[in-house]
Protein backbone atom coordinates (compact mmCIF):
# COMPACT_ATOMS: atom_id res chain seq x y z
CA UNK A 1 0.00 0.00 0.00
CA UNK A 2 0.99 3.62 -0.56
CA UNK A 3 -0.21 6.36 1.74
CA UNK A 4 -0.82 10.06 1.21
CA UNK A 5 -0.91 11.78 4.56
CA UNK A 6 -1.55 15.20 6.03
CA UNK A 7 0.28 16.51 9.06
CA UNK A 8 -0.33 19.70 10.97
CA UNK A 9 2.43 21.55 12.71
CA UNK A 10 1.84 22.29 16.37
CA UNK A 11 4.28 25.16 16.03
CA UNK A 12 2.70 27.15 13.18
CA UNK A 13 -0.56 25.23 12.47
CA UNK A 14 0.49 24.79 8.82
CA UNK A 15 -0.19 21.59 6.89
CA UNK A 16 2.38 19.23 5.41
CA UNK A 17 1.43 16.69 2.74
CA UNK A 18 3.53 13.61 2.06
CA UNK A 19 3.50 10.14 0.56
CA UNK A 20 5.08 6.89 1.73
CA UNK A 21 4.90 3.14 1.45
CA UNK A 22 5.35 2.73 5.22
CA UNK A 23 3.25 5.17 7.21
CA UNK A 24 4.39 4.04 10.67
CA UNK A 25 8.07 4.37 9.77
CA UNK A 26 7.53 7.75 8.10
CA UNK A 27 5.63 9.11 11.10
CA UNK A 28 8.49 8.04 13.37
CA UNK A 29 10.92 9.85 11.08
CA UNK A 30 8.82 13.03 11.25
CA UNK A 31 8.43 12.86 15.02
CA UNK A 32 12.13 12.29 15.65
CA UNK A 33 13.28 15.14 13.39
CA UNK A 34 14.75 12.97 10.63
CA UNK A 35 12.72 14.75 7.92
CA UNK A 36 14.38 18.05 7.10
CA UNK A 37 11.23 19.74 5.77
CA UNK A 38 9.32 19.22 9.04
CA UNK A 39 12.14 19.15 11.60
CA UNK A 40 11.64 22.77 12.69
CA UNK A 41 7.84 22.49 12.63
CA UNK A 42 7.48 19.85 15.36
CA UNK A 43 5.42 18.71 17.13
CA UNK A 44 3.39 17.23 14.28
CA UNK A 45 -0.07 15.73 14.33
CA UNK A 46 -1.34 13.22 11.77
CA UNK A 47 -4.69 14.64 10.63
CA UNK A 48 -5.60 12.05 8.03
CA UNK A 49 -4.29 9.64 5.44
CA UNK A 50 -5.51 7.90 2.31
CA UNK A 51 -4.36 4.45 1.13
CA UNK A 52 -3.74 3.45 -2.48
CA UNK A 53 -2.69 0.15 -4.01
CA UNK A 54 -0.78 1.80 -6.85
CA UNK A 55 2.12 4.17 -6.28
CA UNK A 56 1.15 6.26 -9.32
CA UNK A 57 -2.28 6.96 -7.85
CA UNK A 58 -0.77 8.07 -4.55
CA UNK A 59 1.71 10.31 -6.36
CA UNK A 60 -1.09 11.98 -8.35
CA UNK A 61 -3.13 12.56 -5.19
CA UNK A 62 -0.15 14.00 -3.33
CA UNK A 63 0.61 16.33 -6.25
CA UNK A 64 -3.02 17.51 -6.31
CA UNK A 65 -3.14 18.12 -2.56
CA UNK A 66 0.01 20.24 -2.83
CA UNK A 67 -1.57 22.41 -5.56
CA UNK A 68 -3.57 25.53 -4.72
CA UNK A 69 -6.86 23.77 -5.59
CA UNK A 70 -5.82 20.79 -3.50
CA UNK A 71 -5.00 22.97 -0.50
CA UNK A 72 -8.42 24.63 -0.75
CA UNK A 73 -10.10 21.23 -0.98
CA UNK A 74 -8.15 19.94 1.98
CA UNK A 75 -9.02 22.90 4.20
CA UNK A 76 -12.68 22.53 3.24
CA UNK A 77 -12.65 18.78 4.01
CA UNK A 78 -10.88 19.19 7.34
CA UNK A 79 -12.70 22.33 8.45
CA UNK A 80 -15.30 20.51 10.55
CA UNK A 81 -12.70 18.37 12.33
CA UNK A 82 -10.48 21.35 13.03
CA UNK A 83 -13.42 23.43 14.35
CA UNK A 84 -14.42 20.62 16.74
CA UNK A 85 -10.91 20.63 18.17
CA UNK A 86 -10.95 24.36 18.75
CA UNK A 87 -14.28 24.74 20.06
C-alpha positions in Angstrom: 0.0 0.0 0.0 1.0 3.6 -0.6 -0.2 6.4 1.7 -0.8 10.1 1.2 -0.9 11.8 4.6 -1.5 15.2 6.0 0.3 16.5 9.1 -0.3 19.7 11.0 2.4 21.6 12.7 1.8 22.3 16.4 4.3 25.2 16.0 2.7 27.2 13.2 -0.6 25.2 12.5 0.5 24.8 8.8 -0.2 21.6 6.9 2.4 19.2 5.4 1.4 16.7 2.7 3.5 13.6 2.1 3.5 10.1 0.6 5.1 6.9 1.7 4.9 3.1 1.5 5.4 2.7 5.2 3.2 5.2 7.2 4.4 4.0 10.7 8.1 4.4 9.8 7.5 7.7 8.1 5.6 9.1 11.1 8.5 8.0 13.4 10.9 9.9 11.1 8.8 13.0 11.2 8.4 12.9 15.0 12.1 12.3 15.7 13.3 15.1 13.4 14.7 13.0 10.6 12.7 14.8 7.9 14.4 18.1 7.1 11.2 19.7 5.8 9.3 19.2 9.0 12.1 19.1 11.6 11.6 22.8 12.7 7.8 22.5 12.6 7.5 19.9 15.4 5.4 18.7 17.1 3.4 17.2 14.3 -0.1 15.7 14.3 -1.3 13.2 11.8 -4.7 14.6 10.6 -5.6 12.0 8.0 -4.3 9.6 5.4 -5.5 7.9 2.3 -4.4 4.4 1.1 -3.7 3.5 -2.5 -2.7 0.2 -4.0 -0.8 1.8 -6.9 2.1 4.2 -6.3 1.1 6.3 -9.3 -2.3 7.0 -7.8 -0.8 8.1 -4.5 1.7 10.3 -6.4 -1.1 12.0 -8.4 -3.1 12.6 -5.2 -0.1 14.0 -3.3 0.6 16.3 -6.3 -3.0 17.5 -6.3 -3.1 18.1 -2.6 0.0 20.2 -2.8 -1.6 22.4 -5.6 -3.6 25.5 -4.7 -6.9 23.8 -5.6 -5.8 20.8 -3.5 -5.0 23.0 -0.5 -8.4 24.6 -0.7 -10.1 21.2 -1.0 -8.1 19.9 2.0 -9.0 22.9 4.2 -12.7 22.5 3.2 -12.7 18.8 4.0 -10.9 19.2 7.3 -12.7 22.3 8.5 -15.3 20.5 10.6 -12.7 18.4 12.3 -10.5 21.3 13.0 -13.4 23.4 14.4 -14.4 20.6 16.7 -10.9 20.6 18.2 -11.0 24.4 18.8 -14.3 24.7 20.1 
